[in-house]
């Protein structure tokens, strides 16, 4: 049931509208009637009705003021303006604020019902589209995270498009920000919900979908007939920055089809398992696991996987037999492990952090690159050796250094934020308060009192 708000300074008109809607549109619920714009404005601060019938001229806030408020809040409410003054200036402002229909006084019951029914029809279609998008997003997540081999998805059409997926390019856009990983669960959920609501879109030949939140990465898939329009990335960066305080980096990879993308995802997951086994059970078990996987592939897929290994890890494998493959993988294991133990690699990572923590670009990936190991491998052994995630250790290191600077220097909070790798002082203060239970200024005052 959709909710309706009626707002007109003439009680007789309000009563008449209510009577018509109750009689002709019983599927609607009239939740409130207002004769004062200020009271309606206050009501809408915490509520988002489905349909509003607004008189332009009311005491306090006008109908156009209310329409502007709804537009700026990004409410999905349908707005129908009621006016006795069909003035062009009013109409232009109303259009600028996204008003959906006009009723000029005096209007008939039929005109009122027709305007409201058009809004109901639009919302019904929009709701169906939203349901379709949710189902389609779920399908993508299933296809890209499972090993299902069905190609039925190739015939799935875009929400508003006219071509099946198999004929469309698939573009992966991944945003990376260390701050995502340390956000509370409810904040992460809120971030994802905001991204879905503000950045997913459809056009005739392009659709974008949020795919997954994986540690410090947020991934979107864009399907398009030609080169994709990626202008939405600036909005994603703005939203993530609002939550984490950082300007996230992002990568873009274009694939000929969703099938090609899925194949790559499957190979990447296989290598994740390899590095996990390498960290947990050693090189022999990891090598056996990967050899068995390669031998299980059909010949054409084996070549594709070999190409993937060369592209990602610069190693060449000979596919003739198990022993030859096993020897070929020696370079991969040597590159992952180097000549050192897990403890040595973790100690090296800690040393790298201590020398680079003041850089806002320091991340698990940049540290792994500096040590010439896989980021997945570094993540696994770091957790295994220290019992902390990389991001948790980095946060602790930065906070410990920040408190030392607050105790021993006269640097401002802004200067200290930069010293410990935060380009956004507000986010530094938020992180510091969450970690120590008080903002930096209060922490410094408390230390000063204790010393005196």
N, C-alpha and C positions, 0 to 999 in steps of 0.2 A: 504494500500500500504506500503510495506516494503522499508526502506531506505538503500542505499548502498554507501560505501566510497571506492574509489580506490586509492591506494598509491604505486607508483613505480617511480623510478628516471628516467626511460626511457619513454619519452612522447609517442613514437610510441606504446609501449605496453599498456599504459593507454588508448590511443585512440582506439586501437584494442579491449580491454576489453569492453569499453563503447559501441562500435558498436555492439558487439555480444549481450550484455545484452539488449540494446535498441531494437534489432531485435527479439531475441528469448524469452525474459522475460519482456514483456511490463508492467507486474504488479509491477515491481520494479521501484524505483525512485533513480537515481544516484544524490546525493545531493552535493558531493564535490569530486574533484580529487586533490591529493597531490603528489608532487615529492620531498618533504622535510619532514623528520621525525619529526623535531622540530615543524614545523607548524601544523602537524597533532596532535602531542602531546598536543599542546596548544588548538586546536579545541576540542579535546575529553575531556578536563577539564570541559566543560559545556554542552556537548552533548553526547547522547548515540545512535549511529546508530544501525540498525538491523544486517547488514552484512558488514564486512570489508575484502577486498582483499588486502593483505599486502606483499610487497616485503621485503625480509629480509635485503638486502643491500641497504640502502638509506643514503643520507647525513643527519647528525644529528642523531636523534633517529632511531634505526633499527626496523625492523618489530617485532623482538622478544621483544625489549624494549616496543613497543606499546602493544603487546600481554600480557606482564607482567603487564602493567598499567591497562589494561582492567580486567585482572584476579583479581588484588588486589582491584580494585574498585567494584568488584562483578557485573560488567555490564553483561547483558544478551545477548550482541552482539555475533553473530557467526563469528568466525575468520577463514579465509582461507589464508594460507601462500603460497606465490609465491617465488620460489627460483631456482637459476641456480646451487645451490650447495647442492645436496642430501646427506649432511653430517650427520652422526649418532648423533654427539654432538648437532647439530642444532635441529634434530628431538626430542631428549630427552628433551631439554629445552622447545621446543614448546609444547610437551605433558604435561610437568609440568605446563605450563601456560594455559592449557585448549584449545589449538588450535584444531579446529574441522576438518580441511582437509588440504592437501598439493597439490600444483600444481607445477610440475617441468618443468622449461623452457627447450625446447619449448613445449607448450601444445596445443592441438587442441581445436577448438570451442566447440566440443562435450564434451570434458573433463571439460571445464570451466562451461558449462551449467549444466552438471551432478552434479558437486560439489555444485553449487549455488542452484540447485533444491533440493538437499538433505537438505540444510540449511532451505529452505523455508518449506519443508515438516516437519522438526523438529519443526519449530516455529509455524506452523499451529496446530500441535498436542499439543504443549505446551500451546498455547492459548486456545485450547479447554479444556485442563486439568484445566487451571486456571479458565475458565468460570464454569466448573463443580464444582471446589472447592468453588467458590463464591456462587453458587446456593446451594451446600450442606451445607455450613456454615449458609446461610440464613435459610435453612430448620431447622437446629439444633436450631438456635436462636428462631425461631417461636415455635418449639416443646417444648423448655425448658422455655419459658416465657409466654406461653398461656395455657389455660385449655382444649385444644383440646384433645379428647379422642380417635381419630383414631389411629389404629396400623399399618396403611399402611407403615409407616416409617420402620417397622421391616424388610421389604423386600428390602429396599434400600441397594445397594452394595457400598463398598468403592470405591474410585476413581480408584485404581489399584488393589484392592483386589478381592478375588473370593468367599467371604462369605457374606451373608446378616447380617445386624446389630444385629438381634435377636440372632445370634450365637456368638457374640463377647463381650468380657468384655468392660465395659465403665469406664475409669479412669478420675476422676476430679482432676486437679491440679490448685490450686488457689494461686496466689502471692499477698501478702499484703504489702503495703508501704504507709505511711501517705503522702508522697510527691506527689503521683499520684493525690490525691484529690485536691491539690492546684496548680497543673500545669494549665497554660492557656489552653483554649479549643483547640487551634491550636497545642499546644505541645502534648496534650493528643492524638489528632488525628494522629499526626506524630508518636508517640510512638506505637500506635496500628498498624499503617501501617507497621512500621519497624518490629514489632513482627510477623505479618502475613507473611511478605516477608522472614524473616530469620529463623523462627522456625517451621512453618507448614511443614510437610513432609509426604511422602507416601513410604511405602515399600509393599511387597507382602501381608503381614498379619498385617500391622499396619498403621493407619493414625492418625495424630494429627491435631486439628482444634482450632483456637482461638474462644472462645464462646462469652464473653462479658466483657466490662469495666464497673464496678459498684462501684462508689465512689473510695475507696482506694484499690479495689480488681480487679485483672485481672485473668480471668478463661479460662483454656484450657480443651478440652475433647480429650482423646486418646482412640481409638478403636483397640483392639488387640485380637488375638486368645488365646494367652498365656500371661504370665506376661509381662507387657509393658516395653519397653525401654524408660527410662525417662532421658537419658543423655542430652536431649535438655534443661533441666531446668537450667543448668549452663549458657547457652547462653541467656536464658530469663533473668536471674538474672543480667548478664552483661549489657544487653540492658536497663533494668529498672534502674539499678544503674547509667548508663550514663545520664539518664534524671533527676533522682531525687537526685542523690548523695548518696543514701543509698544502703545497701545490703538487698534486700527484703527477708522476710520470706515466706515460702510456705507450703501448706498442700497438702496431697495426700490421696484420698479416692477411693477405687476400688469397683465397683458395678458389679453384675452378668450380667447386660444388660442396655441398654439405657432406657428401660421401668422402671426398678428399680430406676435409677437415676432421671428420670422425676417425678416419684411418690414422691421421697424425696423432689425435688424442689417444687412440688405442696404443700406439707405439710409445708415446710419452708415459702412459700408465705402466707399461711393461718395464720401462727403464726405471720408473719410480720403485717398482717392486725389486728390481735388480739392486739398486743402491740401498734399499732398506735391508735386503738380505746380506749385502756386503757389509753394512754397518753392524748387523746383529750376529751373523753366523760366519763371516769370513769369506775369502775369495773363492775357495773351492766350491762351496755351496752356491754362491752367487753365479759363478761361471756355469755350473751344471744347469741351474735353473734357466739361464739365458740360452744356452745351447739347445736344451729341450724345446724351448719356445720357438727358436729359429727353425729347427727341424720339423716342427709341427705345421709350419706354414706351407701352403702351396707354393710352387716354384716362383710364380710371378709376384706373390706377396713377399717372398723371401728377398727378392731383388729390391722391392720397394723399401723393405725394412733396412736392407744394407745401405741403400741411398740415404735413408734417415740417419743411420749411425754415422755415415761419413759427413753429412751436413751438420749434425749437432756435435759430434765428438771427434771429427777428423780422423777416423780410423776406417780401414778397409778390411772387410772380412771376406774370406774365400769360402764359398758355399759348397764345396765338393763333398766333404764328409764331416762327421762330428769332431774328430781329432783336429782336423785343419781349422775348423771354426773355433774350437777351444783355444788353439794357439793364437789365432787372430785376435781373440778377445783379451789376450794378455796386455796389449797396449791400453785398452780401455780401462782395465783394472789398475794398471800402473799409473795412468793419468789421474784416476780417482783417488788412489791411495798415496801416490808419490812413493817415497821410500821411508815414510814415517808412520808412526802409530796414530791411533785415534786421539790419544791424549796430546800428542805433539800438534796435530791439526787444530784441536780446540784451543790449546795454549797460543798457537799462532793467531787464531781468530781473536782471542782476547787481547793480544798484543796489538793487532790491527785496530781493534775498537779503541784502545787506549790512545792511539796516535791519531785517530780520525773522528772521534766522537763529536767534535765541534762542527763537523760538516753535516748539513741537513740532507745530503745525498747518501749518507752512510746507510747501508741496508744489508740484508742477508745476501742478496745477489752480488752487490759490489764487493763484499768481503770474500765470498766464494770465488769470484773472478780473480781477486788479488792473490788468493791461495792456490789457484788453478785446480779447484775441485768443483764438483757439482753442488749447486745450491741445495738440492734435495738431500744429498749425502751429508753436507755440512749441517743442515737442520737436524737430521736424525742423530748424528753422533754428538752434536752439541747438547741436545736434550738428554741423550744417554749418559754423557760424562758429567754434565753440570746439574741435571734434573731441573733445568730451566729452558724455556724457549729462547731463541736468539733475541727476539724482541723484548722479552722480559729482562734478560740480562742487560741489554742496551739501555732500557729505561732505568734500571737500578743504577747502572754506572753513571748515567747522566744526572740522575737525581742526587747521588752521593757527591758528585763534583759540584753541583749547584749549591748544596748546603754548605760545602766547604768555602765556596766563594762568598756566600752570604755571611758566614762567620768571620772570615779573615780579610775581606776587602770592602771597599766603599763603592764598588761597581753598582750601577743601577740595575733594576730588574730586567730592563730591556737589554742592557749589555751582557748580563749573565745569561739570558735566554740565548743570545747569539753564541756565547762561549760554549754552551753545551748542546748546540746543534738545533735550536728551534728558531726558525725564521719568523714565526708568529708569536710575539710576546704573550698575547692573550691565551693562546693554547698552552704555552709554558706554564703560566700561572694556574691554569686549570689542571694540568698534569701534576704540578707540584702539590697543589691542594689535595688532589685525590691520593697522592702517594704519602704525604706527611700529615694530612688532616688539617692543614692550615695554609693560607696563602704565603708567598715568600716574604712579604713585608712584615706580617705578624711573626713569622719564624725568626726574622732578623731582630725584631724588637725583643722577643722572648730571650734570645741568646744574649743580647746586650744587657738585659736586666739580670740574668743569671751571673754574668761576669762581674757586674758591679756589686 
